[in-house]
Amino acid sequence: MKEIVLAVSGSIAAYKACEVVRTITKQGFPVRVIMTENATKFVGKITFEALTGKSVRINEFDTGMAHIDLKNIASVFAVVPASANTIGKMANGIADDLLTSTYLACTCPIIIAPSMNPGMYLHKAVQRNLDTLRTDGVHIVSPDKGVVVCGDEGYGKLATVETITETIIQFHKTSL
C-alpha cells in the first residue's frame, strides 16, 4: 500500500508538521515520517511515532537502504517544513542525509512547504533554488506573509496546516 512520506527538516515550524500529520492521519490516510537531525532539535521523533503508530527514520544507514524503501512506498513525498538548507540541497542534487537521498530516489509527486526568516526566503539564492525545484517539477506550497518567531515580518511563515494538508491529500489521491 502506498503511503504519504512526510519529511521534516530543521525549522522552528517543525511543530506544525505534527498538526499536518495528525490532520492527515485523522482523515484515514497512511503517513510515514522521516526527519533530519536538525529537525529533532525542534520536535522529538516520539511525537511523530505517537501520531502515526510507525517508527520514524532519521539516519539512512540505520536499516538497509532506507531511501529506496521509502521511495518504493511513497505515493507523495512532502517536505514540511522545508528549510533554506534543505531547499538548497534538493535544488543542487546533494544527497547527504535520509531526506535528500529519498528526494533524489523518488519518482512520485514532490511537495515542499518552505518556512524561514523573510530575509532568507527572499534571498536571491533561495529564490533561485526554488525556481530550480519548480523547473524540476516540485510543487511548492508558498509560505504566508506574517510575523515569524524572530519578530521579522514578511513572506516566509509556513503556509497554513489546512493548505498543506489539502495539497498533500490531493496529490496522494491522484497518484494512487
C-alpha positions as CSV (number, residue, x, y, z in Angstrom):
1,M,0.0,0.0,0.0
2,K,1.3,3.5,-0.9
3,E,1.8,6.0,1.9
4,I,2.4,9.7,2.2
5,V,6.0,10.1,3.1
6,L,6.4,13.4,5.1
7,A,9.9,14.7,5.7
8,V,10.6,17.2,8.4
9,S,13.6,19.5,8.1
10,G,15.2,21.7,10.8
11,S,13.0,24.8,11.3
12,I,11.1,26.2,14.2
13,A,8.0,25.5,12.2
14,A,8.6,21.7,12.6
15,Y,6.0,21.7,15.4
16,K,3.4,22.5,12.7
17,A,4.3,19.3,10.9
18,C,2.8,17.5,13.9
19,E,-0.5,19.1,13.2
20,V,-0.2,18.3,9.5
21,V,0.5,14.6,10.3
22,R,-2.4,14.5,12.8
23,T,-4.8,16.0,10.4
24,I,-3.9,13.6,7.6
25,T,-4.0,10.5,9.8
26,K,-7.4,11.5,11.3
27,Q,-8.7,11.5,7.7
28,G,-7.5,7.9,7.4
29,F,-4.5,8.4,5.1
30,P,-1.3,6.5,5.9
31,V,1.7,8.6,6.7
32,R,5.3,7.7,7.2
33,V,7.6,10.4,8.8
34,I,11.3,10.9,8.3
35,M,13.3,13.7,9.9
36,T,16.6,15.4,9.6
37,E,19.0,15.5,12.6
38,N,18.3,19.3,12.8
39,A,14.5,18.7,12.9
40,T,14.9,16.6,16.0
41,K,16.2,19.7,17.8
42,F,12.7,21.2,17.4
43,V,10.4,18.2,17.8
44,G,11.2,14.7,19.1
45,K,10.6,11.7,16.9
46,I,8.5,10.1,19.5
47,T,5.8,12.7,18.9
48,F,5.5,11.6,15.2
49,E,5.7,7.9,16.2
50,A,2.7,8.5,18.5
51,L,0.8,10.3,15.8
52,T,1.4,7.7,13.1
53,G,1.9,4.5,15.0
54,K,5.0,3.9,13.0
55,S,8.7,4.3,13.6
56,V,10.4,7.4,12.4
57,R,13.6,7.2,10.5
58,I,16.4,9.8,10.8
59,N,19.5,8.1,9.7
60,E,19.6,6.4,6.3
61,F,22.1,3.8,7.5
62,D,20.0,2.5,10.4
63,T,18.4,-0.2,8.4
64,G,19.2,-1.4,4.8
65,M,18.6,1.1,2.1
66,A,16.1,3.4,3.8
67,H,15.8,5.9,0.9
68,I,14.9,3.1,-1.5
69,D,12.4,1.5,0.9
70,L,10.8,4.9,1.3
71,K,10.8,5.6,-2.4
72,N,9.0,2.3,-3.0
73,I,6.1,3.1,-0.6
74,A,5.7,6.8,-1.4
75,S,2.5,8.0,-3.1
76,V,3.8,11.5,-2.5
77,F,6.9,12.9,-0.8
78,A,6.3,16.1,1.2
79,V,8.8,18.2,3.0
80,V,7.1,20.2,5.8
81,P,8.7,22.5,6.7
82,A,11.4,22.9,4.1
83,S,14.3,24.9,5.4
84,A,16.6,27.0,3.2
85,N,19.3,24.4,3.8
86,T,17.1,21.6,2.6
87,I,15.8,23.5,-0.4
88,G,19.4,24.3,-1.4
89,K,20.5,20.7,-1.1
90,M,17.4,19.5,-3.1
91,A,17.9,22.0,-5.9
92,N,21.6,21.1,-6.3
93,G,21.2,17.3,-6.0
94,I,23.1,17.0,-2.7
95,A,22.2,13.7,-1.0
96,D,23.9,13.8,2.4
97,D,21.0,12.7,4.6
98,L,17.9,10.5,4.5
99,L,15.6,13.3,3.4
100,T,17.8,14.4,0.4
101,S,18.6,10.8,-0.6
102,T,15.0,9.9,-0.6
103,Y,14.1,13.0,-2.6
104,L,16.5,12.1,-5.3
105,A,15.3,8.5,-5.4
106,C,11.6,9.4,-5.5
107,T,9.6,9.2,-8.7
108,C,6.3,10.2,-7.1
109,P,5.0,13.8,-6.8
110,I,7.1,16.0,-4.6
111,I,5.7,18.8,-2.5
112,I,7.6,21.3,-0.3
113,A,6.3,23.9,2.1
114,P,9.1,26.4,2.7
115,S,9.5,28.1,6.1
116,M,12.2,30.5,7.2
117,N,13.0,34.1,8.1
118,P,11.6,36.5,5.4
119,G,15.0,37.8,4.6
120,M,16.2,34.3,3.9
121,Y,13.1,33.4,1.9
122,L,13.6,36.5,-0.4
123,H,17.3,36.0,-0.8
124,K,18.3,35.5,-4.4
125,A,20.0,32.2,-3.7
126,V,16.8,30.7,-2.1
127,Q,14.6,32.1,-4.9
128,R,17.0,30.6,-7.5
129,N,16.8,27.2,-5.7
130,L,13.0,27.4,-5.6
131,D,12.9,28.2,-9.3
132,T,15.2,25.2,-10.0
133,L,12.8,23.0,-8.0
134,R,9.8,24.3,-9.8
135,T,11.5,23.6,-13.1
136,D,12.2,20.1,-11.8
137,G,8.5,19.6,-11.2
138,V,8.4,20.1,-7.5
139,H,5.1,21.6,-6.2
140,I,5.8,24.4,-3.8
141,V,3.2,25.4,-1.2
142,S,4.1,29.1,-0.9
143,P,4.7,30.5,2.5
144,D,2.4,33.0,4.0
145,K,3.2,36.6,4.9
146,G,3.3,37.4,8.6
147,V,5.4,37.8,11.7
148,V,7.8,35.0,12.2
149,V,9.3,33.8,15.5
150,C,12.3,36.2,15.5
151,G,9.8,39.1,15.1
152,D,10.6,39.9,11.5
153,E,7.6,40.3,9.2
154,G,7.2,39.2,5.5
155,Y,6.9,36.1,3.4
156,G,8.5,33.0,5.0
157,K,5.9,31.9,7.5
158,L,4.8,28.3,6.9
159,A,1.5,28.0,4.9
160,T,-1.5,27.0,7.0
161,V,-1.9,23.4,8.1
162,E,-5.1,23.3,6.1
163,T,-3.5,24.4,2.8
164,I,-0.6,22.0,3.3
165,T,-2.8,19.0,4.2
166,E,-5.2,19.7,1.3
167,T,-2.4,19.8,-1.1
168,I,-0.8,16.6,0.2
169,I,-4.1,14.7,0.2
170,Q,-4.9,15.9,-3.3
171,F,-1.6,14.6,-4.7
172,H,-1.9,11.4,-2.7
173,K,-5.3,10.7,-4.2
174,T,-4.3,11.4,-7.8
175,S,-1.1,9.3,-7.6
176,L,-2.8,6.1,-6.5
